[in-house]
Amino acid sequence: MLIIIALILCAGVIFYNAFFIPKISIPSVVYVDSDEQSQESEQEERSDVISSGSEKININTATKEELSSNLTGIGDKIAQRIIDYREENGGFSSIEDIKNVSGIGEKIFENIRNDITT
Protein backbone atom coordinates (compact mmCIF):
# COMPACT_ATOMS: atom_id res chain seq x y z
CA MET A 1 0.00 0.00 0.00
CA LEU A 2 2.85 2.42 0.82
CA ILE A 3 4.52 1.64 -2.46
CA ILE A 4 1.38 2.56 -4.39
CA ILE A 5 1.04 5.85 -2.49
CA ALA A 6 4.73 6.62 -3.16
CA LEU A 7 4.29 5.86 -6.88
CA ILE A 8 1.21 8.09 -7.06
CA LEU A 9 3.08 10.94 -5.33
CA CYS A 10 6.07 10.55 -7.65
CA ALA A 11 3.81 10.55 -10.69
CA GLY A 12 2.11 13.69 -9.38
CA VAL A 13 5.44 15.48 -8.89
CA ILE A 14 6.64 14.46 -12.35
CA PHE A 15 3.36 15.59 -13.93
CA TYR A 16 3.48 18.91 -12.08
CA ASN A 17 7.10 19.59 -13.10
CA ALA A 18 6.45 18.68 -16.71
CA PHE A 19 3.38 20.85 -17.26
CA PHE A 20 3.09 23.58 -14.62
CA ILE A 21 6.58 24.87 -13.85
CA PRO A 22 7.56 27.53 -16.38
CA LYS A 23 10.74 26.98 -18.29
CA ILE A 24 13.33 29.59 -17.36
CA SER A 25 15.89 30.52 -19.94
CA ILE A 26 19.18 31.48 -18.42
CA PRO A 27 21.02 34.12 -20.42
CA SER A 28 24.57 33.30 -21.31
CA VAL A 29 27.12 35.54 -19.69
CA VAL A 30 30.49 36.38 -21.18
CA TYR A 31 33.14 37.50 -18.76
CA VAL A 32 35.82 39.86 -20.03
CA ASP A 33 39.13 40.13 -18.27
CA SER A 34 39.43 43.69 -16.98
CA ASP A 35 42.98 43.98 -18.38
CA GLU A 36 41.76 43.06 -21.87
CA GLN A 37 38.89 45.51 -21.59
CA SER A 38 41.13 48.39 -20.51
CA GLN A 39 43.63 47.60 -23.27
CA GLU A 40 40.85 47.65 -25.88
CA SER A 41 39.53 50.99 -24.65
CA GLU A 42 43.04 52.47 -24.65
CA GLN A 43 43.58 51.29 -28.23
CA GLU A 44 40.27 52.86 -29.30
CA GLU A 45 41.22 56.15 -27.64
CA ARG A 46 44.62 56.14 -29.33
CA SER A 47 43.07 55.46 -32.74
CA ASP A 48 40.62 58.34 -32.20
CA VAL A 49 43.48 60.70 -31.39
CA ILE A 50 45.51 59.53 -34.34
CA SER A 51 42.63 59.77 -36.82
CA SER A 52 41.43 63.16 -35.59
CA GLY A 53 44.97 64.50 -35.52
CA SER A 54 45.76 63.48 -39.10
CA GLU A 55 42.58 64.75 -40.76
CA LYS A 56 42.79 68.25 -42.16
CA ILE A 57 39.82 70.53 -42.62
CA ASN A 58 39.23 71.57 -46.21
CA ILE A 59 38.53 75.28 -46.02
CA ASN A 60 36.81 75.18 -49.42
CA THR A 61 34.21 72.60 -48.40
CA ALA A 62 33.94 72.62 -44.60
CA THR A 63 30.71 73.64 -42.91
CA LYS A 64 30.46 76.42 -40.35
CA GLU A 65 30.27 73.84 -37.56
CA GLU A 66 33.32 71.93 -38.80
CA LEU A 67 35.35 75.12 -39.01
CA SER A 68 34.37 76.48 -35.61
CA SER A 69 34.66 73.22 -33.70
CA ASN A 70 37.89 71.89 -35.22
CA LEU A 71 40.07 74.97 -35.70
CA THR A 72 41.71 76.77 -32.79
CA GLY A 73 40.74 80.43 -32.62
CA ILE A 74 37.89 80.10 -35.13
CA GLY A 75 34.46 80.78 -33.70
CA ASP A 76 31.06 80.94 -35.37
CA LYS A 77 31.52 84.51 -36.64
CA ILE A 78 34.88 83.90 -38.29
CA ALA A 79 33.67 80.55 -39.65
CA GLN A 80 30.80 82.39 -41.32
CA ARG A 81 33.26 84.95 -42.73
CA ILE A 82 35.34 82.10 -44.21
CA ILE A 83 32.25 80.69 -45.90
CA ASP A 84 31.21 84.13 -47.17
CA TYR A 85 34.72 84.79 -48.51
CA ARG A 86 34.90 81.53 -50.44
CA GLU A 87 31.43 82.09 -51.92
CA GLU A 88 32.34 85.62 -53.05
CA ASN A 89 35.81 84.75 -54.36
CA GLY A 90 35.34 81.25 -55.71
CA GLY A 91 37.21 79.51 -52.92
CA PHE A 92 40.74 79.51 -51.62
CA SER A 93 43.59 78.63 -53.97
CA SER A 94 46.07 78.18 -51.10
CA ILE A 95 45.84 77.97 -47.34
CA GLU A 96 47.57 81.37 -47.05
CA ASP A 97 44.53 82.97 -48.73
CA ILE A 98 42.60 82.44 -45.50
CA LYS A 99 44.50 85.43 -44.09
CA ASN A 100 42.39 87.59 -46.43
CA VAL A 101 39.36 86.82 -44.25
CA SER A 102 38.62 89.56 -41.76
CA GLY A 103 39.61 88.46 -38.26
CA ILE A 104 42.29 85.98 -39.31
CA GLY A 105 45.74 87.35 -38.77
CA GLU A 106 49.17 85.83 -38.67
CA LYS A 107 48.72 84.46 -35.13
CA ILE A 108 45.50 82.56 -35.88
CA PHE A 109 46.92 81.40 -39.21
CA GLU A 110 49.97 79.90 -37.46
CA ASN A 111 47.63 78.06 -35.05
CA ILE A 112 45.54 76.49 -37.82
CA ARG A 113 48.16 76.11 -40.58
CA ASN A 114 48.73 72.40 -39.93
CA ASP A 115 45.01 71.68 -39.57
CA ILE A 116 43.72 73.06 -42.89
CA THR A 117 43.94 72.21 -46.57
CA THR A 118 42.42 73.46 -49.83
Secondary structure as a PSIPRED ss2 file (coil, helix, strand):
# PSIPRED VFORMAT (PSIPRED V4.0)

   1 M C   1.000  0.000  0.000
   2 L H   0.000  1.000  0.000
   3 I H   0.000  1.000  0.000
   4 I H   0.000  1.000  0.000
   5 I H   0.000  1.000  0.000
   6 A H   0.000  1.000  0.000
   7 L H   0.000  1.000  0.000
   8 I H   0.000  1.000  0.000
   9 L H   0.000  1.000  0.000
  10 C H   0.000  1.000  0.000
  11 A H   0.000  1.000  0.000
  12 G H   0.000  1.000  0.000
  13 V H   0.000  1.000  0.000
  14 I H   0.000  1.000  0.000
  15 F H   0.000  1.000  0.000
  16 Y H   0.000  1.000  0.000
  17 N H   0.000  1.000  0.000
  18 A H   0.000  1.000  0.000
  19 F H   0.000  1.000  0.000
  20 F C   1.000  0.000  0.000
  21 I C   1.000  0.000  0.000
  22 P C   1.000  0.000  0.000
  23 K C   1.000  0.000  0.000
  24 I C   1.000  0.000  0.000
  25 S C   1.000  0.000  0.000
  26 I C   1.000  0.000  0.000
  27 P C   1.000  0.000  0.000
  28 S C   1.000  0.000  0.000
  29 V C   1.000  0.000  0.000
  30 V C   1.000  0.000  0.000
  31 Y C   1.000  0.000  0.000
  32 V C   1.000  0.000  0.000
  33 D C   1.000  0.000  0.000
  34 S H   0.000  1.000  0.000
  35 D H   0.000  1.000  0.000
  36 E H   0.000  1.000  0.000
  37 Q H   0.000  1.000  0.000
  38 S H   0.000  1.000  0.000
  39 Q H   0.000  1.000  0.000
  40 E H   0.000  1.000  0.000
  41 S H   0.000  1.000  0.000
  42 E H   0.000  1.000  0.000
  43 Q H   0.000  1.000  0.000
  44 E H   0.000  1.000  0.000
  45 E H   0.000  1.000  0.000
  46 R H   0.000  1.000  0.000
  47 S H   0.000  1.000  0.000
  48 D H   0.000  1.000  0.000
  49 V H   0.000  1.000  0.000
  50 I H   0.000  1.000  0.000
  51 S H   0.000  1.000  0.000
  52 S H   0.000  1.000  0.000
  53 G H   0.000  1.000  0.000
  54 S H   0.000  1.000  0.000
  55 E C   1.000  0.000  0.000
  56 K C   1.000  0.000  0.000
  57 I E   0.000  0.000  1.000
  58 N E   0.000  0.000  1.000
  59 I C   1.000  0.000  0.000
  60 N C   1.000  0.000  0.000
  61 T C   1.000  0.000  0.000
  62 A C   1.000  0.000  0.000
  63 T C   1.000  0.000  0.000
  64 K H   0.000  1.000  0.000
  65 E H   0.000  1.000  0.000
  66 E H   0.000  1.000  0.000
  67 L H   0.000  1.000  0.000
  68 S H   0.000  1.000  0.000
  69 S H   0.000  1.000  0.000
  70 N H   0.000  1.000  0.000
  71 L C   1.000  0.000  0.000
  72 T C   1.000  0.000  0.000
  73 G C   1.000  0.000  0.000
  74 I C   1.000  0.000  0.000
  75 G C   1.000  0.000  0.000
  76 D H   0.000  1.000  0.000
  77 K H   0.000  1.000  0.000
  78 I H   0.000  1.000  0.000
  79 A H   0.000  1.000  0.000
  80 Q H   0.000  1.000  0.000
  81 R H   0.000  1.000  0.000
  82 I H   0.000  1.000  0.000
  83 I H   0.000  1.000  0.000
  84 D H   0.000  1.000  0.000
  85 Y H   0.000  1.000  0.000
  86 R H   0.000  1.000  0.000
  87 E H   0.000  1.000  0.000
  88 E H   0.000  1.000  0.000
  89 N H   0.000  1.000  0.000
  90 G C   1.000  0.000  0.000
  91 G C   1.000  0.000  0.000
  92 F C   1.000  0.000  0.000
  93 S C   1.000  0.000  0.000
  94 S C   1.000  0.000  0.000
  95 I H   0.000  1.000  0.000
  96 E H   0.000  1.000  0.000
  97 D H   0.000  1.000  0.000
  98 I H   0.000  1.000  0.000
  99 K H   0.000  1.000  0.000
 100 N H   0.000  1.000  0.000
 101 V C   1.000  0.000  0.000
 102 S C   1.000  0.000  0.000
 103 G C   1.000  0.000  0.000
 104 I C   1.000  0.000  0.000
 105 G C   1.000  0.000  0.000
 106 E H   0.000  1.000  0.000
 107 K H   0.000  1.000  0.000
 108 I H   0.000  1.000  0.000
 109 F H   0.000  1.000  0.000
 110 E H   0.000  1.000  0.000
 111 N H   0.000  1.000  0.000
 112 I H   0.000  1.000  0.000
 113 R H   0.000  1.000  0.000
 114 N H   0.000  1.000  0.000
 115 D H   0.000  1.000  0.000
 116 I E   0.000  0.000  1.000
 117 T E   0.000  0.000  1.000
 118 T C   1.000  0.000  0.000
